[in-house]
Amino acid sequence: MTGPSWAPATRSVSFAAAVLCAVSMAACTSGESGPTDSGAPGGSSGPTVPTVPAVPTMTIGTSPTLGPLKPLAWSQIALPAGHVPVTLTAYGGRVLVGTVVGEAPGRPGLVQLGLPSAQAKVLTVTPASGYGSQATWLSIEGTSDGGLVGVGGARGGAHSNVRWSVWRGDATGLREQEQVFSTFGGWGAGDQLGVIPTSTEPMLLGTWESRQSGLDADVWLPVGATWVRQDPSGTVLASTKTALVGPQAGTAQGASALVVGSVVELGEGARERPAAWVSRDGNSGWRELPLIATGSGATLGVGCREIGCLMVGRVDGRLAAWQVLTAEGQSLADVESAVGEGVPAVAVSDAGTWPAPRVWRGRWTVAVPTPTSAAGGTPNPRRESILLVDGPGGWERRETPPGAVIAMAVTGQTLYAVLRSPSGEVHLWATQE
């Protein structure tokens, strides 16, 4: 089975070049899972909690060179006929597979995987609009009240832009909440990046035209069945004439949201640097979380668990990682900075999919895309991902089926992964090691 005709736009550090091209004329003339995996801007900072200082250092490629590839016993998981996997969500001790069903453009589907001996169950997906009936899933997340929130998109219109749709549901399925066109579209519209399920309320993360320059990082909040975009002006999520905010992904730990991406600092020798932003309570109390990096790059993936979060990305063409560690009862918003995580000197792609890091068997597990060209500039048609597991002796490379990992989830002792094979087919795999 091949993938859908439309897939979520892949973001990469080439964002810097595109954004600089888009704003260069203006710039010249004027001197954007929980333990099992998981308001208006500028609200009250809340009660004071003792801060655990973190050492703001960044280490790239200082771990020992990767040793031999360690095998894993992967099994391909059969889905109901016509379903092609797109997203994975750990939910209620099971895994939900967001799928596309049928020939292009297809329709959105949702499959619940049961226990190993149970059969997959097709859940109800109810669109309310024409574009919703053709949507490909971008993100599906479980919420603190046991519900589900999803975002999907389908290309259409004169310019073939993505028409976004938002969905709510529960263990029985997902139903589209039809929005007016201006919610996600129109002049100034950017992209959707995913659902951030804080315990305060679920949020949608995306981008929108800035009042000053380029795009802002924007948040949409639910008001009944309507999703309302919040104005980030005056917060760290807003771009300025000297710094362009570029969000890439986000997640939640309790009431706090953690968004990762990059900032392009304009001026002589414009530079893109990795960046992260953390909120105190839902969409309030945003601040930038310092990340130390000596080169150019971006933070591209993030995952959280009870005791902290792991952010991964690229600096000067190599894998980089940062950890945020929280003490018991401490809010993510009270951590002063991220700690550089020593990782192997692995070359990574400017493009490709960066699934959120997951905790598998108590260890961080990361899948990163390999470069599209091998040494010497020769083509690398396999476009495989590298799967790294943080073992007792450091990071280890583990075997995956051939292809690129586009989604991961963990339930119990099982790691699930959606892979796109070198031939373009998309399948669901699982391993228990």
C-alpha positions in Angstrom: 0.0 0.0 0.0 1.3 3.4 -0.8 0.8 6.6 1.2 -1.8 9.3 0.7 -1.7 11.8 -2.1 -1.3 14.6 0.4 0.9 14.3 3.4 1.6 16.9 6.1 4.2 19.4 4.8 7.6 18.4 6.2 9.4 21.2 7.9 13.1 21.5 7.9 16.0 23.9 8.6 15.5 25.1 5.0 12.8 27.3 6.7 15.6 29.8 7.3 16.4 30.2 3.6 12.7 30.4 2.6 11.9 32.9 5.3 14.9 35.1 4.5 14.0 35.1 0.8 10.4 36.1 1.7 11.4 39.0 3.9 14.7 40.1 2.4 13.2 43.1 0.6 11.3 44.3 3.7 14.4 43.7 5.8 16.5 45.8 3.4 14.1 48.6 3.3 13.2 48.7 7.0 16.8 48.9 8.2 8.0 32.1 13.3 2.7 12.7 25.3 2.4 12.1 28.7 3.9 9.4 30.8 2.8 6.7 28.3 4.0 8.9 25.4 2.2 11.5 25.3 -6.4 31.8 27.7 -4.9 34.8 26.3 -1.1 35.1 26.1 0.7 36.5 29.1 -1.5 35.3 32.0 -0.5 35.1 35.6 2.7 33.4 36.4 1.1 31.4 39.2 2.6 30.3 42.5 6.3 30.3 43.1 7.9 26.9 42.9 11.6 26.3 43.9 13.7 26.2 40.7 16.1 23.4 40.0 18.9 25.1 38.0 20.2 23.3 34.9 23.6 23.7 33.4 23.1 25.5 30.1 25.6 23.5 28.0 25.3 21.9 24.6 27.1 18.8 23.6 27.0 17.6 20.0 28.5 14.3 18.9 30.6 13.7 21.9 29.3 10.2 22.7 31.4 7.3 21.4 30.9 6.4 17.8 27.9 4.1 17.2 28.8 0.5 17.6 27.4 -2.4 15.6 23.8 -2.3 14.6 21.8 -4.2 17.2 18.9 -6.3 15.9 15.3 -6.0 16.8 12.5 -8.5 16.1 9.9 -6.5 14.1 6.5 -7.8 13.0 4.3 -6.2 10.4 0.8 -5.4 11.8 -2.0 -6.0 9.4 -4.7 -3.3 9.3 -8.2 -3.7 8.0 -8.4 -3.7 4.2 -7.9 -0.4 2.6 -6.4 1.4 5.6 -2.9 2.9 5.2 -1.3 4.1 8.5 -0.5 7.8 9.0 -0.4 8.7 12.7 0.0 6.8 16.0 -1.5 7.7 19.3 -1.1 5.9 22.7 -4.5 6.2 24.2 -6.1 4.3 27.2 -3.4 1.6 27.2 -3.9 0.9 23.5 -2.8 2.4 20.2 -4.9 4.4 17.8 -3.8 4.4 14.2 -4.9 7.4 12.1 -5.3 6.1 8.6 -6.2 7.1 5.1 -8.7 4.8 3.4 -9.1 4.0 -0.3 -7.6 5.5 -3.4 -6.4 9.1 -3.6 -7.5 11.4 -2.2 -8.9 8.9 0.2 -10.9 9.5 3.4 -9.8 9.6 7.0 -10.0 6.5 9.1 -9.2 5.4 12.7 -8.2 2.0 13.9 -7.8 0.8 17.5 -5.3 -1.8 18.1 -6.2 -4.1 21.0 -4.1 -6.4 23.1 -1.8 -8.8 21.1 -4.6 -11.4 20.9 -7.3 -9.0 20.0 -8.3 -7.9 16.5 -8.0 -4.4 15.2 -11.2 -2.4 15.6 -12.3 0.3 13.1 -13.7 3.3 14.9 -16.2 5.8 13.6 -14.9 8.9 11.8 -17.6 11.4 10.9 -16.7 14.4 8.6 -18.9 17.5 8.4 -17.3 19.2 5.4 -16.1 18.3 1.9 -12.5 18.8 2.8 -13.0 16.9 6.1 -14.1 13.9 4.1 -10.8 13.9 2.2 -8.5 14.9 5.2 -5.2 13.2 5.9 -4.4 13.2 9.6 -1.7 15.5 10.8 -2.0 14.9 14.5 -4.3 13.0 17.0 -3.8 13.4 20.7 -5.6 12.1 23.8 -6.7 14.8 26.3 -6.6 14.8 30.1 -10.4 14.2 30.3 -10.2 11.1 28.2 -11.2 12.7 25.0 -9.4 13.0 21.6 -8.5 16.0 19.4 -7.3 15.6 15.9 -6.2 17.8 13.0 -6.3 16.8 9.3 -5.8 18.5 6.0 -6.7 18.2 2.3 -5.4 20.2 -0.6 -7.9 22.3 -2.6 -8.8 25.6 -4.0 -7.2 27.6 -6.9 -3.7 27.4 -5.3 -4.1 23.9 -3.9 -3.5 25.1 -0.3 -4.1 22.7 2.6 -7.7 23.1 4.0 -7.4 22.2 7.6 -10.1 20.5 9.7 -10.4 19.9 13.5 -11.9 16.9 15.1 -13.1 15.9 18.6 -14.0 12.5 20.0 -13.4 9.7 22.4 -12.9 6.0 22.5 -15.8 5.5 20.0 -14.3 7.7 17.3 -13.8 11.2 15.9 -16.3 13.8 14.6 -15.3 16.9 12.7 -16.1 20.3 14.2 -16.7 22.3 11.0 -15.1 25.8 11.1 -15.6 28.9 9.1 -13.0 29.4 6.4 -11.2 32.2 8.2 -10.4 29.9 11.2 -7.4 28.3 9.4 -7.5 30.0 5.9 -7.5 33.3 4.2 -5.0 36.2 3.9 -2.1 35.6 6.3 -2.8 32.0 7.0 0.1 29.7 7.8 0.2 26.0 8.6 -1.1 23.7 11.3 1.6 21.8 13.3 -0.3 19.6 15.6 -2.3 19.2 18.8 -0.8 20.1 22.3 -3.0 18.4 24.9 -2.2 20.4 28.1 -4.2 19.5 31.2 -5.6 23.0 31.2 -7.2 22.6 27.7 -6.2 21.3 24.4 -4.5 23.7 22.0 -3.7 23.7 18.3 -0.2 24.9 17.3 0.4 26.6 14.0 1.6 29.7 12.3 0.0 32.9 11.0 1.2 36.2 9.5 3.0 38.4 12.0 2.1 42.0 12.7 5.8 42.8 12.4 7.6 40.4 10.2 7.3 36.9 8.7 5.1 34.5 10.6 4.3 34.1 14.3 3.8 30.9 16.3 0.1 30.8 16.9 -2.3 28.9 19.2 -5.9 28.1 18.6 -8.2 27.4 21.7 -11.6 25.9 21.8 -14.7 28.0 22.6 -17.5 25.5 22.5 -17.2 23.9 19.1 -15.4 26.9 17.6 -11.6 27.2 17.6 -10.3 30.7 18.1 -6.8 31.9 17.1 -5.0 33.8 19.9 -2.9 36.9 19.2 0.7 36.3 20.3 1.7 39.9 20.0 3.9 41.0 23.0 4.9 37.4 23.8 7.9 35.3 22.8 5.8 33.5 20.2 5.7 36.6 18.1 8.3 37.4 15.4 9.9 40.8 15.3 11.9 42.9 12.7 15.1 41.3 14.1 14.0 37.8 15.0 11.7 35.4 13.1 10.0 32.7 15.2 9.7 29.3 13.4 7.8 26.6 15.4 8.2 23.0 14.3 6.4 20.8 16.9 4.9 20.9 20.4 3.8 18.7 23.3 2.6 19.0 26.9 3.7 18.0 30.3 0.8 18.7 32.7 -0.5 22.2 32.3 2.7 23.4 30.5 3.2 23.4 26.7 6.6 23.0 25.2 7.1 24.2 21.6 10.3 23.6 19.7 11.7 25.1 16.5 14.1 27.9 15.6 14.7 31.6 15.6 16.2 33.3 12.6 18.2 36.3 13.8 18.3 38.9 11.1 21.0 41.4 10.4 24.5 40.9 9.2 25.3 37.2 8.8 21.7 36.1 9.5 21.7 32.9 11.5 19.1 30.3 12.4 19.5 28.9 15.9 17.6 26.1 17.7 14.9 27.4 20.0 12.2 26.2 22.5 9.4 28.0 24.3 7.5 26.9 27.4 4.2 28.0 28.9 3.1 28.0 32.5 -0.5 27.2 32.1 -2.0 26.3 28.7 -1.5 29.3 26.5 -0.4 31.7 29.3 3.0 32.6 30.7 5.1 31.9 27.7 8.9 32.3 27.9 11.8 31.1 25.8 13.8 28.2 27.2 17.5 28.8 26.6 19.2 26.2 24.4 23.0 26.5 23.9 24.2 25.6 20.4 27.4 26.7 18.7 26.2 26.3 15.2 23.2 26.8 12.9 20.2 24.6 13.2 16.7 23.9 14.6 14.9 21.8 17.2 12.6 19.5 15.2 11.0 17.0 17.6 10.0 16.8 21.3 8.6 14.3 23.7 7.8 14.4 27.4 7.3 12.1 30.3 6.7 12.6 34.0 10.3 13.6 34.9 11.1 15.7 31.9 11.3 16.2 28.2 13.7 15.4 25.3 14.2 17.7 22.4 16.0 16.6 19.2 17.1 18.5 16.2 20.0 19.4 13.9 23.0 21.6 14.4 25.4 22.0 11.5 24.1 18.9 9.8 24.4 16.6 12.8 22.0 15.3 15.4 21.6 17.4 18.5 19.6 16.8 21.7 18.6 18.7 24.8 16.9 17.4 28.0 14.6 19.3 30.4 14.6 17.6 33.8 11.8 18.3 36.4 11.8 17.3 40.0 8.7 15.7 41.6 5.9 18.4 41.8 7.9 20.8 39.7 6.4 22.5 36.7 8.1 22.4 33.4 7.8 26.2 33.4 10.1 26.5 36.4 13.1 24.9 34.8 15.6 27.6 33.9 17.3 26.0 30.9 17.8 22.8 29.0 20.8 20.5 29.5 22.8 19.4 26.4 22.5 15.7 25.8 25.6 14.0 24.4 24.6 12.1 21.3 26.6 10.3 18.6 28.0 12.2 15.7 25.2 11.2 13.3 24.6 13.1 10.1 20.9 13.9 9.7 18.7 15.2 6.8 17.7 18.8 6.2 14.2 17.4 5.4 12.2 14.3 6.3 10.0 13.4 9.2 11.1 13.8 12.8 8.7 11.7 14.9 8.3 12.7 18.6 10.8 10.9 20.8 9.2 8.1 22.9 10.0 6.3 26.1 10.3 2.6 25.4 11.2 0.2 28.2 12.2 3.1 30.3 14.6 4.5 27.7 14.3 7.4 25.3 13.9 6.2 21.7 14.5 8.5 18.8 14.1 8.1 15.0 15.9 10.7 12.8 16.0 11.0 9.0 19.3 10.2 7.2 20.7 12.6 4.6 19.2 12.3 1.1 22.7 12.1 -0.3 25.4 9.8 0.8 29.1 10.7 1.0 30.4 12.3 -2.1 27.0 13.6 -3.1 25.7 10.2 -4.5 22.0 9.7 -4.3 20.6 7.8 -1.3 17.2 6.5 -2.5 16.5 4.5 0.6 16.0 7.6 2.8 16.0 5.4 5.9 15.7 6.6 9.4 18.2 5.9 12.2 16.7 4.5 15.3 18.6 5.3 18.5 17.9 4.0 22.0 19.5 5.5 25.1 21.0 2.4 26.7 23.0 2.0 29.9 26.3 2.6 28.1 25.1 5.4 26.0 23.1 5.7 22.8 22.7 2.6 20.7 21.6 2.1 17.1 18.8 -0.4 16.7 17.6 -2.2 13.5 14.4 -1.1 11.8 12.6 -2.4 8.7 13.8 -0.7 5.5 12.4 2.8 5.1 11.8 6.1 6.9 10.0 6.2 10.3 7.1 8.7 10.1 5.4 8.0 13.4 6.0 6.1 16.7 4.0 5.2 19.8 4.5 3.0 22.8 2.1 1.0 24.9 3.3 -1.3 27.6 6.5 -3.0 26.3 5.6 -2.6 22.6 7.1 0.0 20.3 5.0 0.7 17.2 6.3 2.5 14.1 4.9 3.6 10.8 7.5 3.3 8.0 7.5 4.4 4.4 9.6 1.8 2.5 12.1 2.8 -0.2 9.4 1.9 -2.8 6.9 4.3 -1.2 4.7 1.7 0.5 3.6 2.5 4.0 3.1 -0.1 6.7 2.7 -0.5 10.5 5.3 -2.4 12.4 5.8 -3.4 16.1 8.6 -4.8 18.3 8.9 -6.0 21.9 12.7 -6.5 21.5 
